[in-house]
Amino acid sequence: MGFTSEDINTLERLFDNKLQPLYVQVNERFEQVNKRLDESTERTEARFEQIDKRFEQMDKRFEQIDKRFEQIDKRFEQIDEKFRQIDKRFEQVEESIRGIKVQLNKVETRLDNLEKDLAIVKSDLEQTKCIIENEIQRNIKIVAENHVDLSRKFTEALSVSQTNELYHLKVNQLETRLVLLENKFDSLAQQQKKVV
């Protein structure tokens, strides 16, 4: 048995009528799936765009943070430089203070030497003054008094005045030595009081 073209057409119509709703359903489902896929891809793309934007924002923030850290580093470098300058100034001040101390030590040494020299000169002046007051002036006076009597006989004047003059001169020398010894004793006593 063969199929005629009408049979075939009829079969096609039957298949089309029965399969048509299936095709429509499958098409609708495919369209729904496509829509869902399109929507999900749009959503994922939108999310990816948001993520990209967030990453860009984070990059910008990190760049800002890096810039801030660079600024902070520059400020710390400036502070370090200022501290170095301050250290150098302190070193210069310390060096000048050392120089001043050395000069002050030299000045103190010179002053000590001057004080010693002045004490020696003062002592010498006191001794000289003592000798002039106690010995030379008296001796001149004695010699002058004894030479006033030149009208007397030379021999009488010579014998009497020589012994008197010698005694007076010797007494003056002894008085001078006594005064010097008293001065030395007084200075030694004062030094001993300072030590105690």
C-alpha positions as CSV (number, residue, x, y, z in Angstrom):
1,M,0.0,0.0,0.0
2,G,1.2,3.3,-0.9
3,F,0.5,6.7,0.5
4,T,-1.0,9.2,-1.6
5,S,-0.1,12.8,-1.5
6,E,-3.3,13.6,0.2
7,D,-2.5,11.0,2.9
8,I,0.8,12.6,3.4
9,N,-0.8,16.1,3.5
10,T,-3.3,14.8,6.0
11,L,-0.6,13.2,8.1
12,E,1.3,16.5,8.0
13,R,-1.7,18.4,9.2
14,L,-2.3,15.9,12.0
15,F,1.3,16.1,13.0
16,D,1.3,19.9,12.7
17,N,-1.9,20.1,14.7
18,K,-0.5,17.8,17.4
19,L,3.0,19.0,17.4
20,Q,2.2,22.7,16.9
21,P,1.2,23.2,20.6
22,L,4.4,21.4,21.6
23,Y,6.5,23.6,19.3
24,V,4.7,26.7,20.7
25,Q,5.4,25.6,24.3
26,V,9.0,24.7,23.5
27,N,9.4,28.0,21.8
28,E,7.9,29.9,24.7
29,R,10.1,28.1,27.1
30,F,13.1,28.8,25.0
31,E,12.1,32.4,24.8
32,Q,11.6,32.5,28.6
33,V,15.0,30.8,29.1
34,N,16.5,33.3,26.6
35,K,14.9,36.2,28.4
36,R,16.1,34.8,31.7
37,L,19.6,34.3,30.3
38,D,19.5,37.8,28.8
39,E,18.3,39.2,32.1
40,S,20.9,37.3,34.1
41,T,23.7,38.3,31.7
42,E,22.5,41.9,31.9
43,R,22.5,41.6,35.7
44,T,25.9,39.9,35.8
45,E,27.2,42.6,33.4
46,A,25.7,45.3,35.6
47,R,27.3,43.6,38.6
48,F,30.6,43.3,36.8
49,E,30.3,47.0,35.9
50,Q,29.6,47.8,39.6
51,I,32.5,45.6,40.6
52,D,34.8,47.3,38.0
53,K,33.6,50.7,39.3
54,R,34.3,49.6,42.9
55,F,37.7,48.4,41.9
56,E,38.4,51.7,40.1
57,Q,37.2,53.6,43.2
58,M,39.5,51.3,45.3
59,D,42.4,52.0,43.0
60,K,41.7,55.7,43.3
61,R,41.5,55.5,47.1
62,F,44.8,53.5,47.1
63,E,46.4,56.1,44.9
64,Q,45.2,58.8,47.3
65,I,46.5,56.7,50.2
66,D,49.8,56.3,48.4
67,K,50.0,60.1,47.8
68,R,49.2,60.7,51.5
69,F,52.0,58.3,52.5
70,E,54.3,60.0,50.1
71,Q,53.4,63.4,51.7
72,I,53.9,61.9,55.2
73,D,57.3,60.5,54.1
74,K,58.3,63.9,52.8
75,R,57.2,65.5,56.0
76,F,59.2,62.9,58.0
77,E,62.2,63.6,55.8
78,Q,61.8,67.3,56.4
79,I,61.6,66.7,60.2
80,D,64.7,64.4,60.0
81,E,66.5,67.2,58.1
82,K,65.5,69.7,60.8
83,F,66.7,67.3,63.5
84,R,70.0,66.9,61.7
85,Q,70.3,70.7,61.5
86,I,69.5,71.0,65.2
87,D,72.1,68.3,66.0
88,K,74.7,70.2,64.0
89,R,73.9,73.4,65.8
90,F,74.1,71.6,69.2
91,E,77.5,70.2,68.1
92,Q,78.6,73.7,67.1
93,V,77.4,75.1,70.5
94,E,79.1,72.3,72.3
95,E,82.3,72.9,70.4
96,S,82.2,76.6,71.2
97,I,81.4,75.8,74.8
98,R,84.5,73.5,74.9
99,G,86.5,76.4,73.4
100,I,85.2,78.8,76.0
101,K,86.0,76.3,78.7
102,V,89.5,76.0,77.5
103,Q,89.9,79.8,77.3
104,L,88.4,80.1,80.8
105,N,90.8,77.5,82.1
106,K,93.7,79.5,80.5
107,V,92.3,82.7,82.0
108,E,91.9,81.1,85.4
109,T,95.5,79.8,85.2
110,R,96.7,83.3,84.2
111,L,94.7,84.8,87.1
112,D,96.1,82.3,89.5
113,N,99.6,83.1,88.3
114,L,98.8,86.9,88.5
115,E,97.5,86.4,92.1
116,K,100.7,84.6,93.0
117,D,102.8,87.2,91.4
118,L,100.8,90.0,93.1
119,A,101.2,88.2,96.4
120,I,105.0,88.0,95.8
121,V,105.1,91.7,94.8
122,K,103.0,92.7,97.7
123,S,105.2,90.7,100.1
124,D,108.3,92.3,98.5
125,L,106.8,95.7,98.8
126,E,105.9,95.2,102.4
127,Q,109.4,94.0,103.1
128,T,110.9,96.9,101.2
129,K,108.6,99.3,103.0
130,C,109.5,97.8,106.3
131,I,113.2,98.0,105.5
132,I,112.8,101.7,104.4
133,E,110.7,102.6,107.5
134,N,112.6,100.7,110.1
135,E,116.1,100.5,108.8
136,I,117.1,103.0,106.1
137,Q,115.2,106.0,107.5
138,R,116.5,105.4,111.0
139,N,120.0,104.8,109.7
140,I,119.9,108.0,107.7
141,K,118.6,109.8,110.8
142,I,121.3,108.3,112.9
143,V,124.0,109.1,110.4
144,A,122.7,112.7,110.0
145,E,122.5,113.2,113.8
146,N,126.0,111.9,114.3
147,H,127.4,114.0,111.5
148,V,125.9,117.2,112.9
149,D,128.5,117.2,115.5
150,L,131.4,117.6,113.0
151,S,132.6,120.6,114.9
152,R,133.8,118.2,117.6
153,K,137.1,116.8,117.3
154,F,137.5,114.2,114.7
155,T,138.9,111.5,117.0
156,E,136.3,112.0,119.7
157,A,133.5,112.0,117.2
158,L,134.9,109.1,115.4
159,S,135.2,106.7,118.3
160,V,131.9,107.6,120.0
161,S,129.9,107.8,116.8
162,Q,131.3,104.6,115.3
163,T,130.2,102.5,118.2
164,N,126.9,104.2,118.6
165,E,126.2,104.1,114.8
166,L,127.1,100.4,114.7
167,Y,124.8,99.6,117.5
168,H,122.0,101.6,116.1
169,L,122.5,100.0,112.6
170,K,122.5,96.5,114.1
171,V,119.3,97.3,116.2
172,N,117.6,98.6,113.1
173,Q,118.5,95.5,111.1
174,L,117.2,93.3,113.9
175,E,113.9,95.2,114.2
176,T,113.4,94.9,110.4
177,R,114.0,91.1,110.5
178,L,111.6,90.9,113.5
179,V,108.8,92.7,111.6
180,L,109.4,90.5,108.5
181,L,109.2,87.4,110.7
182,E,106.0,88.6,112.3
183,N,104.4,89.2,108.9
184,K,105.4,85.7,107.7
185,F,104.0,84.2,110.9
186,D,100.7,86.1,110.4
187,S,100.4,84.9,106.8
188,L,101.2,81.3,107.8
189,A,98.5,81.5,110.5
190,Q,95.9,82.8,108.0
191,Q,96.8,80.0,105.5
192,Q,96.4,77.4,108.3
193,K,93.0,78.8,109.2
194,K,91.9,78.5,105.5
195,V,93.0,74.9,105.3
196,V,91.1,74.0,108.5
